[in-house]
Amino acid sequence: MPSMPQTNNETTISTENSKNITKGEEHKKTWDALVYNKNIKSDEVLNVYKTWATAYQSDMDKVNPKKSEHVAQFAAELVKGDRKNPADLTVLDVAAGTGSVGVELVKYGFKNITATDYCQEMLDAAKEKGCYKEFVCCKFGTVTPKVLYPRKFDVVVMHGGFAAGHIPLSSLHTMARLCKKGGIVINSMSLQYTHFVEEYMDIHSYIQYIQELVEAGIWKVEFTRVLDNCMADRHALVHAFRIL
Ligand SMILES: C[S@@+](CC[C@H](N)C(=O)[O-])C[C@H]1O[C@@H](n2cnc3c(N)ncnc32)[C@H](O)[C@@H]1O
């Protein structure tokens, strides 16, 4: 079990219904546009990230610079449990953004990491981190992106890809298809979206979808965990799957 990422309470992001302190009006507007507009469309989301790309990492770091560590830590634990060396494995980071997950994956010994995201500006910022081998700029959804092919990766991870107007729930199946049999898929999302965004509205239907893929023989669930206060007052809901 990884140590819980710590929240920096001195510099938390303000939200319209949270008790946290405002850090900057522009930042607050950007954040609220994504977090509280449940009807936001994918192209509007893309426009937000295009303009936010250069400030995204520093804005997130103010809340919790280690917010993505748990994804890498869980991935490393699972592959080491399989007696595999992270350095020998291929990893796909879906909705990679500016590369928070990639930075942490490298710390845990992963070396061959591909980043995919539909926002080129976010990927440009990720490139500067020097942790990814390849970059694939494309929309991720219900079909396998053309430049990626099924069963290509040992590990497929996503952190923060599920939010209003972002990546559809059925992308979990796409992630499974991109992963080799016996490989690992990890998804970490804000628990609040399972109550707020229609697609993830209640946690039971989310789990039901996961169960459908269990019954279809796509994967087995390695674990489901909730990490409290991963991002200020937001909890992370993490699922890890073994691809069958
Ligand atoms: C909240 S950020 C998370 C970034 C990074 N994983 C992290 O943890 O900091 C969400 C990312 O998802 C990307 N995204 C949203 N919808 C997408 C889609 N349909 N296809 C590909 N990327 C998408 C955005 O461009 C953005 O970089």
The ligand as a MOL file (V3000), in Angstrom:
LIG
                    3D

  0  0  0     0  0            999 V3000
M  V30 BEGIN CTAB
M  V30 COUNTS 27 29 0 0 0
M  V30 BEGIN ATOM
M  V30 1 C -6.8120 16.4100 -15.5680 0
M  V30 2 S -5.6780 16.2790 -16.9000 0 CHG=1
M  V30 3 C -4.6730 14.9430 -16.3020 0
M  V30 4 C -3.2840 15.0160 -16.8230 0
M  V30 5 C -2.2850 14.0740 -16.1500 0
M  V30 6 N -2.6210 12.6830 -16.3400 0
M  V30 7 C -2.1620 14.3830 -14.6870 0
M  V30 8 O -2.4570 13.5090 -13.8590 0
M  V30 9 O -1.7640 15.4990 -14.3540 0 CHG=-1
M  V30 10 C -6.6690 15.4990 -18.1460 0
M  V30 11 C -5.9800 15.3260 -19.4790 0
M  V30 12 O -6.8630 14.5820 -20.3170 0
M  V30 13 C -6.7520 15.0570 -21.6460 0
M  V30 14 N -7.9830 14.6610 -22.3430 0
M  V30 15 C -9.2510 15.0160 -22.0370 0
M  V30 16 N -10.1150 14.4190 -22.8770 0
M  V30 17 C -9.3770 13.6620 -23.7250 0
M  V30 18 C -9.6930 12.7880 -24.8150 0
M  V30 19 N -10.9610 12.5480 -25.1920 0
M  V30 20 N -8.6860 12.1640 -25.4640 0
M  V30 21 C -7.3930 12.3680 -25.0910 0
M  V30 22 N -7.0370 13.1930 -24.0780 0
M  V30 23 C -8.0110 13.8210 -23.3930 0
M  V30 24 C -6.5460 16.5460 -21.4800 0
M  V30 25 O -5.9790 17.1360 -22.6210 0
M  V30 26 C -5.6590 16.6030 -20.2370 0
M  V30 27 O -4.3030 16.6390 -20.5790 0
M  V30 END ATOM
M  V30 BEGIN BOND
M  V30 1 1 1 2
M  V30 2 1 2 3
M  V30 3 1 2 10
M  V30 4 1 3 4
M  V30 5 1 4 5
M  V30 6 1 5 6
M  V30 7 1 5 7
M  V30 8 2 7 8
M  V30 9 1 7 9
M  V30 10 1 10 11
M  V30 11 1 11 12
M  V30 12 1 11 26
M  V30 13 1 12 13
M  V30 14 1 13 14
M  V30 15 1 13 24
M  V30 16 1 14 15
M  V30 17 1 14 23
M  V30 18 2 15 16
M  V30 19 1 16 17
M  V30 20 1 17 18
M  V30 21 2 17 23
M  V30 22 1 18 19
M  V30 23 2 18 20
M  V30 24 1 20 21
M  V30 25 2 21 22
M  V30 26 1 22 23
M  V30 27 1 24 25
M  V30 28 1 24 26
M  V30 29 1 26 27
M  V30 END BOND
M  V30 END CTAB
M  END
